[in-house]
Amino acid sequence: MNRYDAVIIGSGIGGLVCGGILSKEGYRVCILEKNKQIGGSLQTFSREKEIFDSGVHYVGGLEQGQNLYQIFKYLGVMDKLKLQRMDEDAFDKIIISNDQKEYCQAQGYENFIRRLADDFPDEEAAIRSYCDKIKETCARFPLYNLRTNGLYEEKAEVLTEDTCSVITSLTGNTKLQAVLVGNNALYVGKPDETPFYIHALIINSYIESSWKCINGGSQIGKILARNIRENNGEIFRNTEVVKIETQNGTAVYAEDTHGKRYYAHHFISNIHPAKTMEITHSDVIKSIYRRRIRNLPHTISSFLIHIVLKRDCMPYHRHNYYYHREGEIWNLADYTDDNWPLGYALFFPPSAKTGAYADAMTIFTYMRYDEVAPWQHTFNTVNAETSRGATYDAFKKYKAEILLDCVEEKFPGLRNCIQSYTTSTPLSYRDYIGNYDGSLYGIAKDYKDPLKTFISPRTKVRNLFLTGQNINIHGVLGSSISALLTCVSLIGNEKIVEKIRNA
Ligand SMILES: Cc1cc2nc3c(=O)[nH]c(=O)nc-3n(C[C@H](O)[C@H](O)[C@H](O)COP(=O)(O)OP(=O)(O)OC[C@H]3O[C@@H](n4cnc5c(N)ncnc54)[C@H](O)[C@@H]3O)c2cc1C
């Protein structure tokens, strides 16, 4: 019988980073991925030869010595990545209805302060306090800083701080408040819910340094996969795991849809924790735990328009735009049929040939799963019985045109630059990633009850571990740190963290 040291279910960034670490440390790993393409949300697709990202538009922390740089350097990814540094004076520009200004969030803390103080000269002290607060908060997270011997107590205090209260306590200037959280779609910021540490860990990484992947984020997955194979690991695509069989509280094998069994000493699941519990047959996992995990609320899903642009029509930007309607920055997810969309983001994917003009752009906004519920039993297939059908196409077109109208208010003439477009909805994400509702970032964190959404990488099945965005925080950085946490738990010591820090 072929027995691996570790079988990893799912090849999202979390699963691949686990595979990369463990295979480099001498474990014989096997990754099982249900899709044809590896990478989960790192996947790309192309239309008219333009490459689009499905779920990674920019990444932070990749300058020499920064956290993601060190993880990727240790994994042999850094020297192979094709990156473009975003505009140092503006990785994100915040734009607001009824306001002609573009407010810049810049890279480097002093630059960030200077650029915002140009627009808010009386608020420099508040902007500085905001930056200090972010840095102080981030310093409390040991793994984020690639530190060993960290204690839970270090961060316990900040887990219950909420983003909205922290921001409003720093400045009474409502425009500045809106600009500081203007890109809160990065974490689905909600008042009375989103912990400040989520805001801090994510925004800090982009202020430290912001990057786009040239020709898309799937290259991260491909490089990791190549390195895993070089380290004797195996990756099987089109392999959906439907069962994790256990005996006496120990996982024995994972089984795919064809009944093929994959035996291992350790199992890591990169899929949603509730889905993992659904396929894990064991009495040691209590129904109360299964229920708790299943009932945790998720972040909202999204609707995206992927546009192939006419040649030499739309300038290429090395920054993103985040738009919101004045006064609505905290309510973007609470839209109604009448006022959707309350905000959107624009991303410009760079290709190797991109020059002064953009070849493509993506418009992103929120969409609740219930809007596509009428088609929830359909799939993206040519099979007439289960295909999504003409009403779904009409729905997507209707929504796309409303969103384009909204974007044209700030970018008049955009429609004239469109060669063609496609859209993706909560159902696209549900089916590509294999979650329940196409949720953007998985389980939503809540500062009022931090332990409720805390999910340990360990499970009651002693050799079954969890990883990915739901275990720590989301994003390429968050899920990579989640993978590090999982590997530390599996290996049983923190030596790996030192190796990464010193890579
Ligand atoms: C629209 C959108 C935009 C985003 N933008 C950014 C961004 O700009 N920057 C950033 O850093 N992050 C961004 N994110 C978030 C980021 O992409 C995710 O947090 C991260 O990629 C999640 O990684 P993961 O390890 O949790 O795995 P996932 O990406 O969730 O992958 C899980 C994998 O498991 C596979 N799988 C599921 N079930 C099974 C099964 N039964 N058997 C085998 N395989 C299975 C899936 O096919 C998938 O490949 C964005 C996300 C979305 C949706």
The ligand as an ORCA input file, in Angstrom:
! r2SCAN-3c Opt
* xyz 0 1
  C     -13.099     37.934     -5.823
  C     -11.950     37.751     -4.876
  C     -10.921     38.685     -4.878
  C      -9.827     38.520     -4.030
  N      -8.781     39.413     -4.097
  C      -7.665     39.180     -3.357
  C      -6.504     39.999     -3.526
  O      -6.489     40.926     -4.345
  N      -5.411     39.718     -2.743
  C      -5.386     38.683     -1.845
  O      -4.358     38.477     -1.185
  N      -6.483     37.902     -1.671
  C      -7.599     38.115     -2.410
  N      -8.687     37.292     -2.258
  C      -8.675     36.268     -1.194
  C      -7.781     35.087     -1.511
  O      -7.850     34.757     -2.886
  C      -8.189     33.882     -0.658
  O      -8.283     34.270      0.686
  C      -7.197     32.723     -0.724
  O      -6.764     32.483     -2.038
  C      -7.873     31.475     -0.139
  O      -6.958     30.400     -0.127
  P      -7.284     29.031      0.590
  O      -5.977     28.404      0.934
  O      -8.234     29.219      1.720
  O      -7.925     28.088     -0.528
  P      -9.040     28.260     -1.649
  O      -8.588     29.266     -2.648
  O     -10.377     28.427     -1.030
  O      -8.942     26.846     -2.362
  C      -9.514     25.660     -1.873
  C      -9.230     24.573     -2.893
  O      -9.810     23.344     -2.438
  C     -10.385     22.692     -3.571
  N     -11.419     21.767     -3.095
  C     -12.616     22.075     -2.531
  N     -13.271     20.948     -2.196
  C     -12.477     19.900     -2.541
  C     -12.595     18.493     -2.419
  N     -13.669     17.919     -1.855
  N     -11.588     17.708     -2.885
  C     -10.470     18.256     -3.450
  N     -10.310     19.605     -3.576
  C     -11.291     20.414     -3.120
  C     -10.952     23.834     -4.406
  O     -11.193     23.445     -5.744
  C      -9.821     24.864     -4.270
  O      -8.828     24.668     -5.256
  C      -9.799     37.429     -3.110
  C     -10.838     36.492     -3.103
  C     -11.888     36.636     -3.988
  C     -12.988     35.594     -3.985
*
